[in-house]
Amino acid sequence: MAELQTTTSAREYETIYVLRPDAGREASENISSRVLDVISKQHGALTKVENWGYRKLAYPVKKHGRGVYVYLKYVGDGDLVTELERNLRLQDAVLKFQTVKLSDDAVTAAPAAQEIEFEHLDVIEDAEPEDSLAKTLGLEDVRDDFRSAPSEEAEALEAEEEGGGEETEESA
């Protein structure tokens, strides 16, 4: 059973980091082992890990429209956060990360280290093609209509002008 730990200096944090969609299992395992090392060296406790999988980014980051989201919840002090973010910043496979302080006084039931495991995803080779901004906004079909419409209208106008122009010359 897990024991309740109460310390005055420990705070509860959550960090979400986004991996490149083409980052392999090896890169994911390397990052997860580094995260575990940092937390243990800084006397913190990892309480929750969730792999949210491949998701679309709000905006392209380093020319990637998707990424692998990983959620961490842990207890520690400010030095732990600083060191964890420094390590994430050094990893090429990490596109973005953000840490939020959840509470100042952490009272957690810390699970055993064996209970918390990182889930690793393999690279998706048949990933969906990135949608263009026009397609995302629903403008791509409209743009195609405008591209084809002027040529049809121009042909119709030319035919009318040619036909109408001859009749005016003959009648005069």
ABEGO torsion letter per residue (X at the ends): XBBBBBBAABBBBBBBBBBBAABBAAAAAAAAAAAAAAAAAAGBBBABBBBAEBBBBABBBGGBABBBBBBBBBBEBAAAAAAAAAAAAABAABABBBBBBABABBBBBBBBAAABBBBBBBBBABBBBBBBAAAAAGAAAAAAAAAAAAAAAAAAAAAAAAAAAAAAAAAX
